[in-house]
Amino acid sequence: MILYDFKLEFGRLGDRLVIGDEITLDAMRVRENGTLRILDKDLYRKGADLETVRRSYEEFLRRITS
């Protein structure tokens, strides 16, 4: 996956540096490496139905957690 156009906010928890922002498809743009297939919120903006957007979000979650 290609992740771009996103921000990460950091903070401190004691002496540890932690991510202070959510990592979701609403906070970034994601494309499939090689095909550039859209996997993010742009699907909805470009008129995809909600089922297509849901499947894309589920695929993204599966891929970043596996």
PQR file with spaces between the fields and no chain letter, atoms N, CA, C, O and H, PARSE charges and radii, in Angstrom:
ATOM       1  N    MET     1       0.825   -1.166    0.000 -0.4000 1.5000
ATOM       2  CA   MET     1       0.000    0.000    0.000 -0.0000 2.0000
ATOM       3  C    MET     1       0.881    1.245    0.000  0.5500 1.7000
ATOM       4  O    MET     1       1.967    1.261    0.580 -0.5500 1.4000
ATOM       5  N    ILE     2       0.399    2.261   -0.649 -0.4000 1.5000
ATOM       6  CA   ILE     2       1.062    3.559   -0.652 -0.0000 2.0000
ATOM       7  C    ILE     2       0.229    4.490    0.218  0.5500 1.7000
ATOM       8  O    ILE     2      -0.940    4.741   -0.075 -0.5500 1.4000
ATOM       9  H    ILE     2      -0.483    2.249   -1.120  0.4000 1.0000
ATOM      10  N    LEU     3       0.825    4.995    1.278 -0.4000 1.5000
ATOM      11  CA   LEU     3       0.159    5.927    2.183 -0.0000 2.0000
ATOM      12  C    LEU     3       0.710    7.311    1.905  0.5500 1.7000
ATOM      13  O    LEU     3       1.926    7.494    1.831 -0.5500 1.4000
ATOM      14  H    LEU     3       1.775    4.791    1.516  0.4000 1.0000
ATOM      15  N    TYR     4      -0.177    8.295    1.748 -0.4000 1.5000
ATOM      16  CA   TYR     4       0.289    9.662    1.509 -0.0000 2.0000
ATOM      17  C    TYR     4      -0.760   10.661    1.964  0.5500 1.7000
ATOM      18  O    TYR     4      -1.890   10.300    2.292 -0.5500 1.4000
ATOM      19  H    TYR     4      -1.164    8.147    1.808  0.4000 1.0000
ATOM      20  N    ASP     5      -0.367   11.903    1.975 -0.4000 1.5000
ATOM      21  CA   ASP     5      -1.253   13.007    2.345 -0.0000 2.0000
ATOM      22  C    ASP     5      -1.905   12.762    3.699  0.5500 1.7000
ATOM      23  O    ASP     5      -3.123   12.873    3.844 -0.5500 1.4000
ATOM      24  H    ASP     5       0.551   12.196    1.709  0.4000 1.0000
ATOM      25  N    PHE     6      -1.077   12.426    4.691 -0.4000 1.5000
ATOM      26  CA   PHE     6      -1.630   12.250    6.020 -0.0000 2.0000
ATOM      27  C    PHE     6      -0.691   12.816    7.059  0.5500 1.7000
ATOM      28  O    PHE     6       0.498   13.023    6.819 -0.5500 1.4000
ATOM      29  H    PHE     6      -0.088   12.336    4.573  0.4000 1.0000
ATOM      30  N    LYS     7      -1.253   13.053    8.194 -0.4000 1.5000
ATOM      31  CA   LYS     7      -0.490   13.639    9.289 -0.0000 2.0000
ATOM      32  C    LYS     7      -0.504   12.684   10.469  0.5500 1.7000
ATOM      33  O    LYS     7      -1.425   11.885   10.632 -0.5500 1.4000
ATOM      34  H    LYS     7      -2.219   12.885    8.389  0.4000 1.0000
ATOM      35  N    LEU     8       0.510   12.780   11.267 -0.4000 1.5000
ATOM      36  CA   LEU     8       0.554   12.068   12.541 -0.0000 2.0000
ATOM      37  C    LEU     8       0.877   13.081   13.617  0.5500 1.7000
ATOM      38  O    LEU     8       1.798   13.885   13.469 -0.5500 1.4000
ATOM      39  H    LEU     8       1.259   13.429   11.134  0.4000 1.0000
ATOM      40  N    GLU     9       0.131   13.044   14.683 -0.4000 1.5000
ATOM      41  CA   GLU     9       0.398   13.911   15.819 -0.0000 2.0000
ATOM      42  C    GLU     9       0.995   13.053   16.924  0.5500 1.7000
ATOM      43  O    GLU     9       0.541   11.937   17.176 -0.5500 1.4000
ATOM      44  H    GLU     9      -0.617   12.391   14.803  0.4000 1.0000
ATOM      45  N    PHE    10       2.002   13.582   17.569 -0.4000 1.5000
ATOM      46  CA   PHE    10       2.684   12.846   18.624 -0.0000 2.0000
ATOM      47  C    PHE    10       2.563   13.598   19.937  0.5500 1.7000
ATOM      48  O    PHE    10       2.376   14.815   19.966 -0.5500 1.4000
ATOM      49  H    PHE    10       2.370   14.489   17.365  0.4000 1.0000
ATOM      50  N    GLY    11       2.671   12.863   20.998 -0.4000 1.5000
ATOM      51  CA   GLY    11       2.666   13.453   22.328 -0.0000 2.0000
ATOM      52  C    GLY    11       3.565   12.645   23.238  0.5500 1.7000
ATOM      53  O    GLY    11       4.184   11.672   22.806 -0.5500 1.4000
ATOM      54  H    GLY    11       2.823   11.874   20.975  0.4000 1.0000
ATOM      55  N    ARG    12       3.636   13.035   24.470 -0.4000 1.5000
ATOM      56  CA   ARG    12       4.448   12.310   25.445 -0.0000 2.0000
ATOM      57  C    ARG    12       3.546   11.714   26.512  0.5500 1.7000
ATOM      58  O    ARG    12       2.605   12.353   26.984 -0.5500 1.4000
ATOM      59  H    ARG    12       3.133   13.825   24.820  0.4000 1.0000
ATOM      60  N    LEU    13       3.847   10.504   26.874 -0.4000 1.5000
ATOM      61  CA   LEU    13       3.195    9.819   27.976 -0.0000 2.0000
ATOM      62  C    LEU    13       4.318    9.420   28.924  0.5500 1.7000
ATOM      63  O    LEU    13       4.960    8.383   28.755 -0.5500 1.4000
ATOM      64  H    LEU    13       4.611    9.985   26.491  0.4000 1.0000
ATOM      65  N    GLY    14       4.540   10.269   29.928 -0.4000 1.5000
ATOM      66  CA   GLY    14       5.725   10.088   30.763 -0.0000 2.0000
ATOM      67  C    GLY    14       6.952   10.376   29.925  0.5500 1.7000
ATOM      68  O    GLY    14       7.083   11.459   29.355 -0.5500 1.4000
ATOM      69  H    GLY    14       4.019   11.112   30.066  0.4000 1.0000
ATOM      70  N    ASP    15       7.852    9.406   29.848 -0.4000 1.5000
ATOM      71  CA   ASP    15       9.057    9.590   29.036 -0.0000 2.0000
ATOM      72  C    ASP    15       8.952    8.919   27.668  0.5500 1.7000
ATOM      73  O    ASP    15       9.932    8.859   26.925 -0.5500 1.4000
ATOM      74  H    ASP    15       7.745    8.526   30.311  0.4000 1.0000
ATOM      75  N    ARG    16       7.763    8.416   27.339 -0.4000 1.5000
ATOM      76  CA   ARG    16       7.553    7.731   26.054 -0.0000 2.0000
ATOM      77  C    ARG    16       6.907    8.662   25.035  0.5500 1.7000
ATOM      78  O    ARG    16       6.016    9.441   25.375 -0.5500 1.4000
ATOM      79  H    ARG    16       6.967    8.465   27.943  0.4000 1.0000
ATOM      80  N    LEU    17       7.354    8.579   23.797 -0.4000 1.5000
ATOM      81  CA   LEU    17       6.747    9.289   22.684 -0.0000 2.0000
ATOM      82  C    LEU    17       5.636    8.399   22.133  0.5500 1.7000
ATOM      83  O    LEU    17       5.887    7.240   21.802 -0.5500 1.4000
ATOM      84  H    LEU    17       8.077    7.945   23.522  0.4000 1.0000
ATOM      85  N    VAL    18       4.429    8.914   22.030 -0.4000 1.5000
ATOM      86  CA   VAL    18       3.296    8.115   21.560 -0.0000 2.0000
ATOM      87  C    VAL    18       2.587    8.846   20.423  0.5500 1.7000
ATOM      88  O    VAL    18       2.649   10.070   20.315 -0.5500 1.4000
ATOM      89  H    VAL    18       4.225    9.856   22.299  0.4000 1.0000
ATOM      90  N    ILE    19       1.909    8.064   19.577 -0.4000 1.5000
ATOM      91  CA   ILE    19       1.075    8.647   18.536 -0.0000 2.0000
ATOM      92  C    ILE    19      -0.174    9.183   19.210  0.5500 1.7000
ATOM      93  O    ILE    19      -0.847    8.458   19.943 -0.5500 1.4000
ATOM      94  H    ILE    19       1.858    7.069   19.665  0.4000 1.0000
ATOM      95  N    GLY    20      -0.485   10.438   18.967 -0.4000 1.5000
ATOM      96  CA   GLY    20      -1.637   11.066   19.589 -0.0000 2.0000
ATOM      97  C    GLY    20      -2.771   11.295   18.624  0.5500 1.7000
ATOM      98  O    GLY    20      -3.627   12.142   18.876 -0.5500 1.4000
ATOM      99  H    GLY    20       0.062   11.026   18.371  0.4000 1.0000
ATOM     100  N    ASP    21      -2.805   10.575   17.538 -0.4000 1.5000
ATOM     101  CA   ASP    21      -3.822   10.755   16.516 -0.0000 2.0000
ATOM     102  C    ASP    21      -4.281    9.379   16.060  0.5500 1.7000
ATOM     103  O    ASP    21      -3.548    8.397   16.177 -0.5500 1.4000
ATOM     104  H    ASP    21      -2.109    9.886   17.333  0.4000 1.0000
ATOM     105  N    GLU    22      -5.483    9.319   15.548 -0.4000 1.5000
ATOM     106  CA   GLU    22      -5.959    8.053   15.021 -0.0000 2.0000
ATOM     107  C    GLU    22      -5.343    7.794   13.651  0.5500 1.7000
ATOM     108  O    GLU    22      -5.048    8.726   12.903 -0.5500 1.4000
ATOM     109  H    GLU    22      -6.079   10.117   15.453  0.4000 1.0000
ATOM     110  N    ILE    23      -5.156    6.537   13.340 -0.4000 1.5000
ATOM     111  CA   ILE    23      -4.669    6.154   12.019 -0.0000 2.0000
ATOM     112  C    ILE    23      -5.839    5.472   11.326  0.5500 1.7000
ATOM     113  O    ILE    23      -6.084    4.280   11.516 -0.5500 1.4000
ATOM     114  H    ILE    23      -5.395    5.780   13.948  0.4000 1.0000
ATOM     115  N    THR    24      -6.554    6.243   10.523 -0.4000 1.5000
ATOM     116  CA   THR    24      -7.729    5.739    9.816 -0.0000 2.0000
ATOM     117  C    THR    24      -7.682    6.198    8.367  0.5500 1.7000
ATOM     118  O    THR    24      -6.863    7.034    7.984 -0.5500 1.4000
ATOM     119  H    THR    24      -6.356    7.211   10.368  0.4000 1.0000
ATOM     120  N    LEU    25      -8.568    5.638    7.584 -0.4000 1.5000
ATOM     121  CA   LEU    25      -8.650    6.048    6.182 -0.0000 2.0000
ATOM     122  C    LEU    25      -9.207    7.452    6.024  0.5500 1.7000
ATOM     123  O    LEU    25      -9.082    8.044    4.952 -0.5500 1.4000
ATOM     124  H    LEU    25      -9.233    4.958    7.895  0.4000 1.0000
ATOM     125  N    ASP    26      -9.819    7.997    7.069 -0.4000 1.5000
ATOM     126  CA   ASP    26     -10.289    9.372    7.005 -0.0000 2.0000
ATOM     127  C    ASP    26      -9.162   10.372    7.203  0.5500 1.7000
ATOM     128  O    ASP    26      -9.328   11.557    6.914 -0.5500 1.4000
ATOM     129  H    ASP    26      -9.920    7.516    7.939  0.4000 1.0000
ATOM     130  N    ALA    27      -8.016    9.910    7.694 -0.4000 1.5000
ATOM     131  CA   ALA    27      -6.903   10.801    7.996 -0.0000 2.0000
ATOM     132  C    ALA    27      -5.775   10.715    6.966  0.5500 1.7000
ATOM     133  O    ALA    27      -4.739   11.360    7.127 -0.5500 1.4000
ATOM     134  H    ALA    27      -7.881    8.947    7.929  0.4000 1.0000
ATOM     135  N    MET    28      -5.968    9.924    5.911 -0.4000 1.5000
ATOM     136  CA   MET    28      -4.904    9.751    4.926 -0.0000 2.0000
ATOM     137  C    MET    28      -5.493    9.299    3.599  0.5500 1.7000
ATOM     138  O    MET    28      -6.684    9.006    3.492 -0.5500 1.4000
ATOM     139  H    MET    28      -6.809    9.399    5.780  0.4000 1.0000
ATOM     140  N    ARG    29      -4.654    9.250    2.619 -0.4000 1.5000
ATOM     141  CA   ARG    29      -5.020    8.664    1.330 -0.0000 2.0000
ATOM     142  C    ARG    29      -4.189    7.397    1.161  0.5500 1.7000
ATOM     143  O    ARG    29      -3.019    7.345    1.542 -0.5500 1.4000
ATOM     144  H    ARG    29      -3.687    9.488    2.706  0.4000 1.0000
ATOM     145  N    VAL    30      -4.818    6.379    0.582 -0.4000 1.5000
ATOM     146  CA   VAL    30      -4.168    5.080    0.429 -0.0000 2.0000
ATOM     147  C    VAL    30      -4.446    4.559   -0.972  0.5500 1.7000
ATOM     148  O    VAL    30      -5.583    4.589   -1.444 -0.5500 1.4000
ATOM     149  H    VAL    30      -5.768    6.420    0.273  0.4000 1.0000
ATOM     150  N    ARG    31      -3.409    4.086   -1.623 -0.4000 1.5000
ATOM     151  CA   ARG    31      -3.541    3.461   -2.935 -0.0000 2.0000
ATOM     152  C    ARG    31      -2.870    2.089   -2.886  0.5500 1.7000
ATOM     153  O    ARG    31      -1.932    1.859   -2.124 -0.5500 1.4000
ATOM     154  H    ARG    31      -2.486    4.061   -1.240  0.4000 1.0000
ATOM     155  N    GLU    32      -3.371    1.206   -3.705 -0.4000 1.5000
ATOM     156  CA   GLU    32      -2.784   -0.124   -3.858 -0.0000 2.0000
ATOM     157  C    GLU    32      -1.468    0.029   -4.602  0.5500 1.7000
ATOM     158  O    GLU    32      -1.417    0.650   -5.664 -0.5500 1.4000
ATOM     159  H    GLU    32      -4.133    1.392   -4.325  0.4000 1.0000
ATOM     160  N    ASN    33      -0.410   -0.534   -4.049 -0.4000 1.5000
ATOM     161  CA   ASN    33       0.895   -0.470   -4.691 -0.0000 2.0000
ATOM     162  C    ASN    33       0.843   -1.212   -6.025  0.5500 1.7000
ATOM     163  O    ASN    33       0.379   -2.350   -6.087 -0.5500 1.4000
ATOM     164  H    ASN    33      -0.451   -1.039   -3.187  0.4000 1.0000
ATOM     165  N    GLY    34       1.304   -0.586   -7.060 -0.4000 1.5000
ATOM     166  CA   GLY    34       1.325   -1.212   -8.377 -0.0000 2.0000
ATOM     167  C    GLY    34       0.132   -0.852   -9.240  0.5500 1.7000
ATOM     168  O    GLY    34       0.305   -0.489  -10.404 -0.5500 1.4000
ATOM     169  H    GLY    34       1.681    0.339   -7.010  0.4000 1.0000
ATOM     170  N    THR    35      -1.080   -0.943   -8.698 -0.4000 1.5000
ATOM     171  CA   THR    35      -2.273   -0.657   -9.493 -0.0000 2.0000
ATOM     172  C    THR    35      -2.828    0.735   -9.223  0.5500 1.7000
ATOM     173  O    THR    35      -3.580    1.269  -10.038 -0.5500 1.4000
ATOM     174  H    THR    35      -1.220   -1.238   -7.753  0.4000 1.0000
ATOM     175  N    LEU    36      -2.467    1.326   -8.090 -0.4000 1.5000
ATOM     176  CA   LEU    36      -2.970    2.625   -7.639 -0.0000 2.0000
ATOM     177  C    LEU    36      -4.481    2.623   -7.401  0.5500 1.7000
ATOM     178  O    LEU    36      -5.120    3.675   -7.407 -0.5500 1.4000
ATOM     179  H    LEU    36      -1.857    0.892   -7.428  0.4000 1.0000
ATOM     180  N    ARG    37      -5.049    1.419   -7.190 -0.4000 1.5000
ATOM     181  CA   ARG    37      -6.473    1.322   -6.859 -0.0000 2.0000
ATOM     182  C    ARG    37      -6.738    2.076   -5.558  0.5500 1.7000
ATOM     183  O    ARG    37      -5.978    1.949   -4.598 -0.5500 1.4000
ATOM     184  H    ARG    37      -4.530    0.564   -7.186  0.4000 1.0000
ATOM     185  N    ILE    38      -7.806    2.852   -5.527 -0.4000 1.5000
ATOM     186  CA   ILE    38      -8.149    3.667   -4.359 -0.0000 2.0000
ATOM     187  C    ILE    38      -8.643    2.773   -3.228  0.5500 1.7000
ATOM     188  O    ILE    38      -9.493    1.907   -3.439 -0.5500 1.4000
ATOM     189  H    ILE    38      -8.423    2.955   -6.307  0.4000 1.0000
ATOM     190  N    LEU    39      -8.102    2.990   -2.014 -0.4000 1.5000
ATOM     191  CA   LEU    39      -8.533    2.233   -0.844 -0.0000 2.0000
ATOM     192  C    LEU    39      -9.003    3.151    0.279  0.5500 1.7000
ATOM     193  O    LEU    39      -9.127    2.696    1.416 -0.5500 1.4000
ATOM     194  H    LEU    39      -7.412    3.693   -1.843  0.4000 1.0000
ATOM     195  N    ASP    40      -9.264    4.405    0.008 -0.4000 1.5000
ATOM     196  CA   ASP    40      -9.553    5.349    1.086 -0.0000 2.0000
ATOM     197  C    ASP    40     -10.874    6.077    0.876  0.5500 1.7000
ATOM     198  O    ASP    40     -11.704    5.664    0.067 -0.5500 1.4000
ATOM     199  H    ASP    40      -9.163    4.775   -0.916  0.4000 1.0000
ATOM     200  N    LYS    41     -11.053    7.167    1.618 -0.4000 1.5000
ATOM     201  CA   LYS    41     -12.294    7.941    1.599 -0.0000 2.0000
ATOM     202  C    LYS    41     -12.619    8.518    0.228  0.5500 1.7000
ATOM     203  O    LYS    41     -13.765    8.899   -0.011 -0.5500 1.4000
ATOM     204  H    LYS    41     -10.378    7.503    2.275  0.4000 1.0000
ATOM     205  N    ASP    42     -11.656    8.594   -0.675 -0.4000 1.5000
ATOM     206  CA   ASP    42     -11.934    9.099   -2.017 -0.0000 2.0000
ATOM     207  C    ASP    42     -12.918    8.206   -2.773  0.5500 1.7000
ATOM     208  O    ASP    42     -13.579    8.664   -3.705 -0.5500 1.4000
ATOM     209  H    ASP    42     -10.725    8.285   -0.481  0.4000 1.0000
ATOM     210  N    LEU    43     -13.019    6.930   -2.377 -0.4000 1.5000
ATOM     211  CA   LEU    43     -14.016    6.063   -3.003 -0.0000 2.0000
ATOM     212  C    LEU    43     -15.408    6.668   -2.858  0.5500 1.7000
ATOM     213  O    LEU    43     -16.167    6.745   -3.824 -0.5500 1.4000
ATOM     214  H    LEU    43     -12.482    6.558   -1.620  0.4000 1.0000
ATOM     215  N    TYR    44     -15.729    7.094   -1.652 -0.4000 1.5000
ATOM     216  CA   TYR    44     -17.038    7.680   -1.384 -0.0000 2.0000
ATOM     217  C    TYR    44     -17.195    9.013   -2.099  0.5500 1.7000
ATOM     218  O    TYR    44     -18.248    9.304   -2.665 -0.5500 1.4000
ATOM     219  H    TYR    44     -15.113    7.032   -0.867  0.4000 1.0000
ATOM     220  N    ARG    45     -16.157    9.809   -2.070 -0.4000 1.5000
ATOM     221  CA   ARG    45     -16.200   11.114   -2.741 -0.0000 2.0000
ATOM     222  C    ARG    45     -16.399   10.973   -4.238  0.5500 1.7000
ATOM     223  O    ARG    45     -16.997   11.841   -4.875 -0.5500 1.4000
ATOM     224  H    ARG    45     -15.301    9.573   -1.610  0.4000 1.0000
ATOM     225  N    LYS    46     -15.895    9.875   -4.807 -0.4000 1.5000
ATOM     226  CA   LYS    46     -16.011    9.658   -6.246 -0.0000 2.0000
ATOM     227  C    LYS    46     -17.301    8.918   -6.616  0.5500 1.7000
ATOM     228  O    LYS    46     -17.502    8.550   -7.774 -0.5500 1.4000
ATOM     229  H    LYS    46     -15.410    9.170   -4.290  0.4000 1.0000
ATOM     230  N    GLY    47     -18.179    8.703   -5.616 -0.4000 1.5000
ATOM     231  CA   GLY    47     -19.495    8.151   -5.916 -0.0000 2.0000
ATOM     232  C    GLY    47     -19.660    6.657   -5.711  0.5500 1.7000
ATOM     233  O    GLY    47     -20.682    6.102   -6.113 -0.5500 1.4000
ATOM     234  H    GLY    47     -18.016    9.002   -4.675  0.4000 1.0000
ATOM     235  N    ALA    48     -18.695    5.985   -5.100 -0.4000 1.5000
ATOM     236  CA   ALA    48     -18.841    4.551   -4.851 -0.0000 2.0000
ATOM     237  C    ALA    48     -19.955    4.326   -3.832  0.5500 1.7000
ATOM     238  O    ALA    48     -20.197    5.163   -2.963 -0.5500 1.4000
ATOM     239  H    ALA    48     -17.865    6.436   -4.773  0.4000 1.0000
ATOM     240  N    ASP    49     -20.627    3.181   -3.953 -0.4000 1.5000
ATOM     241  CA   ASP    49     -21.681    2.879   -2.992 -0.0000 2.0000
ATOM     242  C    ASP    49     -21.067    2.514   -1.642  0.5500 1.7000
ATOM     243  O    ASP    49     -19.884    2.186   -1.557 -0.5500 1.4000
ATOM     244  H    ASP    49     -20.430    2.501   -4.659  0.4000 1.0000
ATOM     245  N    LEU    50     -21.863    2.574   -0.612 -0.4000 1.5000
ATOM     246  CA   LEU    50     -21.358    2.353    0.749 -0.0000 2.0000
ATOM     247  C    LEU    50     -20.804    0.947    0.955  0.5500 1.7000
ATOM     248  O    LEU    50     -19.879    0.768    1.747 -0.5500 1.4000
ATOM     249  H    LEU    50     -22.824    2.841   -0.681  0.4000 1.0000
ATOM     250  N    GLU    51     -21.338   -0.041    0.270 -0.4000 1.5000
ATOM     251  CA   GLU    51     -20.828   -1.409    0.402 -0.0000 2.0000
ATOM     252  C    GLU    51     -19.396   -1.498   -0.119  0.5500 1.7000
ATOM     253  O    GLU    51     -18.564   -2.172    0.487 -0.5500 1.4000
ATOM     254  H    GLU    51     -22.089    0.105   -0.374  0.4000 1.0000
ATOM     255  N    THR    52     -19.101   -0.838   -1.217 -0.4000 1.5000
ATOM     256  CA   THR    52     -17.741   -0.814   -1.762 -0.0000 2.0000
ATOM     257  C    THR    52     -16.793   -0.128   -0.786  0.5500 1.7000
ATOM     258  O    THR    52     -15.683   -0.608   -0.556 -0.5500 1.4000
ATOM     259  H    THR    52     -19.777   -0.290   -1.710  0.4000 1.0000
ATOM     260  N    VAL    53     -17.220    0.983   -0.215 -0.4000 1.5000
ATOM     261  CA   VAL    53     -16.398    1.703    0.763 -0.0000 2.0000
ATOM     262  C    VAL    53     -16.168    0.827    1.992  0.5500 1.7000
ATOM     263  O    VAL    53     -15.049    0.765    2.501 -0.5500 1.4000
ATOM     264  H    VAL    53     -18.121    1.373   -0.401  0.4000 1.0000
ATOM     265  N    ARG    54     -17.210    0.148    2.476 -0.4000 1.5000
ATOM     266  CA   ARG    54     -17.076   -0.732    3.649 -0.0000 2.0000
ATOM     267  C    ARG    54     -16.056   -1.839    3.383  0.5500 1.7000
ATOM     268  O    ARG    54     -15.198   -2.107    4.224 -0.5500 1.4000
ATOM     269  H    ARG    54     -18.119    0.197    2.063  0.4000 1.0000
ATOM     270  N    ARG    55     -16.149   -2.480    2.217 -0.4000 1.5000
ATOM     271  CA   ARG    55     -15.203   -3.548    1.883 -0.0000 2.0000
ATOM     272  C    ARG    55     -13.775   -3.021    1.803  0.5500 1.7000
ATOM     273  O    ARG    55     -12.840   -3.702    2.225 -0.5500 1.4000
ATOM     274  H    ARG    55     -16.846   -2.262    1.534  0.4000 1.0000
ATOM     275  N    SER    56     -13.598   -1.822    1.268 -0.4000 1.5000
ATOM     276  CA   SER    56     -12.274   -1.228    1.185 -0.0000 2.0000
ATOM     277  C    SER    56     -11.703   -0.967    2.573  0.5500 1.7000
ATOM     278  O    SER    56     -10.532   -1.251    2.827 -0.5500 1.4000
ATOM     279  H    SER    56     -14.358   -1.270    0.924  0.4000 1.0000
ATOM     280  N    TYR    57     -12.525   -0.427    3.473 -0.4000 1.5000
ATOM     281  CA   TYR    57     -12.070   -0.171    4.841 -0.0000 2.0000
ATOM     282  C    TYR    57     -11.713   -1.480    5.545  0.5500 1.7000
ATOM     283  O    TYR    57     -10.717   -1.547    6.265 -0.5500 1.4000
ATOM     284  H    TYR    57     -13.476   -0.197    3.267  0.4000 1.0000
ATOM     285  N    GLU    58     -12.525   -2.520    5.339 -0.4000 1.5000
ATOM     286  CA   GLU    58     -12.227   -3.821    5.948 -0.0000 2.0000
ATOM     287  C    GLU    58     -10.923   -4.401    5.406  0.5500 1.7000
ATOM     288  O    GLU    58     -10.139   -4.979    6.159 -0.5500 1.4000
ATOM     289  H    GLU    58     -13.334   -2.466    4.754  0.4000 1.0000
ATOM     290  N    GLU    59     -10.690   -4.249    4.109 -0.4000 1.5000
ATOM     291  CA   GLU    59      -9.441   -4.727    3.519 -0.0000 2.0000
ATOM     292  C    GLU    59      -8.247   -3.979    4.096  0.5500 1.7000
ATOM     293  O    GLU    59      -7.234   -4.592    4.434 -0.5500 1.4000
ATOM     294  H    GLU    59     -11.326   -3.780    3.497  0.4000 1.0000
ATOM     295  N    PHE    60      -8.359   -2.678    4.209 -0.4000 1.5000
ATOM     296  CA   PHE    60      -7.281   -1.872    4.794 -0.0000 2.0000
ATOM     297  C    PHE    60      -6.984   -2.341    6.219  0.5500 1.7000
ATOM     298  O    PHE    60      -5.823   -2.545    6.575 -0.5500 1.4000
ATOM     299  H    PHE    60      -9.182   -2.181    3.934  0.4000 1.0000
ATOM     300  N    LEU    61      -8.017   -2.511    7.025 -0.4000 1.5000
ATOM     301  CA   LEU    61      -7.832   -2.960    8.409 -0.0000 2.0000
ATOM     302  C    LEU    61      -7.158   -4.325    8.449  0.5500 1.7000
ATOM     303  O    LEU    61      -6.232   -4.535    9.232 -0.5500 1.4000
ATOM     304  H    LEU    61      -8.960   -2.346    6.736  0.4000 1.0000
ATOM     305  N    ARG    62      -7.610   -5.245    7.619 -0.4000 1.5000
ATOM     306  CA   ARG    62      -7.009   -6.595    7.578 -0.0000 2.0000
ATOM     307  C    ARG    62      -5.524   -6.512    7.223  0.5500 1.7000
ATOM     308  O    ARG    62      -4.696   -7.204    7.816 -0.5500 1.4000
ATOM     309  H    ARG    62      -8.363   -5.074    6.983  0.4000 1.0000
ATOM     310  N    ARG    63      -5.203   -5.674    6.267 -0.4000 1.5000
ATOM     311  CA   ARG    63      -3.828   -5.622    5.786 -0.0000 2.0000
ATOM     312  C    ARG    63      -2.881   -4.954    6.789  0.5500 1.7000
ATOM     313  O    ARG    63      -1.722   -5.354    6.893 -0.5500 1.4000
ATOM     314  H    ARG    63      -5.875   -5.112    5.785  0.4000 1.0000
ATOM     315  N    ILE    64      -3.354   -3.949    7.525 -0.4000 1.5000
ATOM     316  CA   ILE    64      -2.438   -3.310    8.473 -0.0000 2.0000
ATOM     317  C    ILE    64      -2.354   -4.055    9.792  0.5500 1.7000
ATOM     318  O    ILE    64      -1.444   -3.804   10.582 -0.5500 1.4000
ATOM     319  H    ILE    64      -4.296   -3.624    7.441  0.4000 1.0000
ATOM     320  N    THR    65      -3.283   -4.967   10.045 -0.4000 1.5000
ATOM     321  CA   THR    65      -3.252   -5.698   11.315 -0.0000 2.0000
ATOM     322  C    THR    65      -2.775   -7.137   11.160  0.5500 1.7000
ATOM     323  O    THR    65      -2.614   -7.836   12.161 -0.5500 1.4000
ATOM     324  H    THR    65      -4.022   -5.171    9.403  0.4000 1.0000
ATOM     325  N    SER    66      -2.546   -7.593    9.944 -0.4000 1.5000
ATOM     326  CA   SER    66      -2.105   -8.980    9.770 -0.0000 2.0000
ATOM     327  C    SER    66      -0.605   -9.099    9.708  0.5500 1.7000
ATOM     328  O    SER    66      -0.079  -10.203    9.564 -0.5500 1.4000
ATOM     329  H    SER    66      -2.677   -7.025    9.131  0.4000 1.0000
